[in-house]
Amino acid sequence: MYKEKRNFARLALHAKANIHQNGHTIEGEVENLSMKGVFVMAPRRLEINDTVAVTIYHTLTPQVLCDLKAKVVRVTDKGMGLQFEKTLLD
């Protein structure tokens, strides 16, 4: 039987995300969000272990939901999994 490795539940979320690295920005769409990370669907991918800043915006308003530093921990055909340096509550 498969055992879930995650410590925090994931929430499906419709939000925009900007991933910032070295003066460049990748615009994407949040697929899901947890206290410790986010999966962003994006047209361009980064490398595993790259460090980035990620800003997540509410889709209906330009309000920033979070602005955190993160590390790329997973890359797929659809996008990237980012692990936050701190949890959303830190």
Residue pairs with C-beta under 8 A, 6 or more apart in sequence:
6 34
7 36
8 34
8 35
8 36
8 87
9 34
10 32
10 33
10 34
10 39
11 32
11 33
11 34
12 31
12 32
13 30
13 31
13 32
13 33
14 29
14 30
14 59
15 29
15 30
15 33
15 56
15 57
15 58
15 59
15 65
16 27
16 28
16 29
16 30
16 56
16 57
16 59
17 27
17 28
17 29
17 30
17 38
17 40
17 42
17 54
17 55
17 56
17 57
18 25
18 26
18 27
18 28
18 54
18 55
18 57
19 25
19 26
19 28
19 40
19 42
19 46
19 52
19 53
19 54
19 80
19 82
20 52
20 53
20 54
20 55
21 46
21 50
21 51
21 52
21 53
26 42
26 43
26 44
26 46
27 42
28 40
28 41
28 42
28 43
28 79
28 80
29 40
29 41
29 42
30 38
30 39
30 40
30 41
30 56
31 39
31 40
31 41
31 78
31 79
32 38
32 39
33 39
33 56
35 87
35 88
35 89
36 83
36 84
36 87
36 88
37 70
37 73
37 81
37 82
37 83
37 84
38 54
38 56
38 70
38 81
38 82
38 84
39 74
39 79
39 80
39 81
39 82
40 54
40 79
40 80
40 82
41 78
41 79
42 79
42 80
45 75
45 79
45 80
46 52
46 72
46 75
46 80
47 72
47 75
48 72
48 73
48 74
48 75
49 71
49 72
49 73
50 71
50 72
51 69
51 70
51 71
51 72
52 69
52 70
52 71
52 72
52 82
53 67
53 68
53 69
53 70
54 66
54 67
54 68
54 69
54 70
54 82
54 84
55 64
55 66
55 67
56 64
56 65
56 66
56 67
57 63
57 64
57 65
58 65
66 88
68 84
68 85
68 86
68 88
69 84
69 85
69 86
70 82
70 83
70 84
70 85
71 82
71 83
71 85
72 80
72 81
72 82
73 81
73 82
73 83
74 80
74 81
75 81
